Amino acid sequence: MNARGKVSVIIPNYNYANYVGQAIESVLSQTYRNIEVIVVNNGSTDNSLEVLEKYREKIVLVDQENLGQSGSRKSGLSRATGEYISFLDADDFWEPEKIERQIALFSNKTELVYCGISRYDEVNQKISSIDIPSYRGDCSYAFIDFPAVSIVLSGESTSIFTRSLFEQVGGFDPELNSSAGWDFFRRCSKFTEFDFVPEPLTNYRLHSSNMSNSSANSISDIRRAYGKMFADELWILPRWKVHRTIFALEYSFFKTYLKKGEWVAALKTGMGIFFSKKY
């Protein structure tokens, strides 16, 4: 494995003109220089193209109709030439040493490396919290034992993985949305060990447009992702463990609905948990 191989950084963008410039700058300022930056403008209706035109000489720009998150990823990957692949959400940004610190951890056993995150509060313009990674080595167990937990923190914006792993695993599932990253990493865990840089090298921006703000849509998508795992021939699980995982997952949804004051959804979920004969 080439320790100084090219890293293809793919930035999908939809109506993030206010943020995408900072995302691009954070990649261009990396201490690791063997990179290419691919920005997919996914049918934006704001002034994103005007912002992106300023970087024409420094990026590969793909301007297309809105093909959704999976279509944006697919377009970016079709242009990628690197040995390593990384995604950066257009509203997030990196610390300068991120790629260099992560690339140093790759080996024949480890083809996926991620890092810690800082949660950047857009309203107050400051870091509100820091999340430190917990899972390295064989992480396949964690996707069962810790339902609804982000095993690879913040998903795509923190991770770098080899092109060969991506091709072996089969990429992102276009049938999934917010949980597509979780599903991808879950499948990766059967083929490689994970490692991480503990420092928060990715800044995850908190603002009103975050996809994760829609709890109903996210929860529905997560349920589909878990259903896919239970049907996966590489994840043959005893019935009791499936039931235990579903119970823990649904209980986490129940708490999410309560926290957000979505009382009807919380009641329905709670009734399903506590009166189901499955558990």
N, C-alpha and C positions, 0 to 999 in steps of 0.2 A: 504493500500500500504506500503510495507516494505521500509523504508527510507534508509536502509543500504543493500538493495538487491544487488545481483550480477549484474555487468555490463559486457555484452559480447561485446568486441571491435573487429570489423572485418576490416582487412586491405587487400583490394584487391591489388595485385601487378602484373604489367606487365612491365618488362624491366626497373625497377627503382632501380637497384642495388645500385646506387650512393646515393639514398635517403632513402630506406626502413629501413635501420638500425636506422637512426635518428627517423623515425616515431615510430618504435617499442620501442626504448629507451624512447621516450616521454610518452608512455603509461605505461611502466614498472615503471617509476619514479613518477607516480601519487600519490598524498597524499591519495586518496581514494584507499584502498587496495583490496576490494572485486571485483576483475575483472578477466576476462579471455581474452587472446589475441589470436585471430584466424587470421592467415595470409594465404591468398589464392594466391599461385603462379600460375598465369593464363597463362601458356605456355610461360614463359619468355625465351628469347634466349640469354640474357646476363648472367652475373655471379650471378644472384639473388639467386639461390639455394646455392651457396657457402656462401653468406652473411647470409642467413636464417639458415643454418646449425649451425651457432654459437649460435643460440637462441633455439635450439631444446628442451632444458630442461625447457624453460620458456614460450613457445608458443605452440599452436596447429597449425601444419603446414599441409596445404592441397596443394599438388602439382598435377596439372591437365593440360590437354591440354587447349588451349585458347578457352574458351566458351563465350568470350565477357564479357561486364560489368555486364549484368544481370545474366549470368551463374556464374560469380565469386561471386556475392552477394548471389545467391541461395545456392552455396556450403558452403559459410561461415555461413549462417543462419541455414543450416542443422546440423551444429556442435555446434551451440550456445545453452547454457543452462541457460543463465541469465534471470532475470526478466526484465532487461533493455537492449536495443540494441543501439549500436553506431557504426558508420562507420568512418574510417579515411583513406583518400587517401594516398597512399604510398609515395607521394612526399610532403605531408604536415606534420606538427608536432604540438603538444600541449604544453601548459604551464602546470606546475605540478599540479596546483589546479583546473584544468578545470572540471573534473568529480565531485569532491567534491562540488564545487560551484553550479553546475547545479542540482545535485541530491537533494540538500537542497530545491529546488523550486518546486519539484513535490508534487501534492496533488490529491484528488479525481477528481478535475475539470481540472487539468493540467497534461497531460500525454506526453507532448513534450516541451523540453526546449533547447534553443540554446544560442549562445554567439556571441560576436563581433569577428572581425578578424583583423589580421595584414597581410598586403601584403608584403611578403618577396622577395626582388629583388635578384635573384640568381647571376646575373652578378656583381652587386655592393656589394653583401653580407651585405645588410642592409634592414631595414624596409622602404618601400617607401610610404606607406599610411596605415591608420587605418579606418575601417568601423564599426560604432556603430549601433546596432539593433534599429529598430523603432516600430515593430509590436508585440503586446501582447494581451492577452484576446481572444475574438472572432475575428479571422483574416480572416474569409472566404471572407469578403467584399474586402480585399486588393488584392486578386487574380484577381478580376474584375476591381477594380478602379485604379490599378497601374500595367498595362501590362508591361511585360518585366523587371519587377523589381524582384530582388531576395528577397523574403519576409523572408525566412530563410537564412540568410547570408551564402554564400559558401556551402549551402546545407548540404550534408551528413557529412562533416568533422566537423561541428559545433554542430550538434544536438544529443540529446539523447532522446529516446522515449521508451515507455513501450512495452513489447512483446504483451500484450493484444491489444494495439492500432494497432500495426502492423498487427495482425491477423484479427482484425475487419475491417481494411481498405482494406486488401487484398494484401499488399506488393507492390513491384515495378513492373511497366508494362514492360515486356520484349520486347515489340514492340517499346519502346522509348529508346533513348540513352542519350545524354547530358541533356535532359529535364526530365528524369525519376524521378529525385529527386524533381524537381518543381511539377510535377504531383502528386507524393506521398504526399508531404506536403499539396498541394491543397486539396486532398481528406481527409487528416487528420483533416483539419480545420473545417470540418463538424461534427466531433466527439469529439473534445477536444479543450480547450483553449490552447494557446501558452504562454510561458513566456521566458525570456532571462536574461542572465548575461551580462551587458553592456560592461564589459572589454574585450579586444581582447585576448581571451584564445586559439584561434586557429591561427596558422601561415600558411597562404596560400602562397605557393611558386610559384613565377612567373618565368617561363622558357620557352624555345622555344617549348617544347613538350606538353604544356598544351592543353587539348582537346578543350578549349574555343577559341583557336587561329584559328580554322577553322570556320569562320563566316558562310559560305554557309551551311555547314552541321548542325551547331547549329541552324541556323534560320529555316531550313527545319524541324528540330526536334521540335522546339518550336511551329511552326504552327500546327504540328500534335497534340501536347499536348493541345493546345487551342481548336482545333477541337473536341478533346475528351471531354473537359470540356463542350462545348456548347451542346454536345449530352448526357451529364450526366443527369439522371432524378432527381438527387439531386440539380442540378444547373439550374433550369428552369428560364430563363431570358427573359425579353421583347426584342423584335426585335431591338428597338432603342439602348438598352444597348449593345447588341451583336455587332451592327455596330460601336458604339462608341469605344468599346474595340478593335475591329479589326483595326479600323483607327489608334488608338494610338499605337497599336502594330506594324503595318506596318510602321508608321512614325518613330518609334524607329529603325527599321531595315534600313530604308532609311538613317538615321543619322549614323548608324554603318558602312554601306557601304561607305559613304562619308568620314568618319574618317579614314578608312583603305585604301582609294584611289581606291576602287573597283567600277570604274565609270559605267561600263556597268550594273552591278547588281543594283547600285543606280538609274540609269536611268529607268530601268525596274520597280523597286519598286515604284519610284516616279510617273511614268506614271499610274501604277495601282492604286495609292492612289488618285491622283488629277483628274483622268478622269473616275473613277468608279462611276456609278450611285448609288452604295450602300451607299455612304457617302453623 
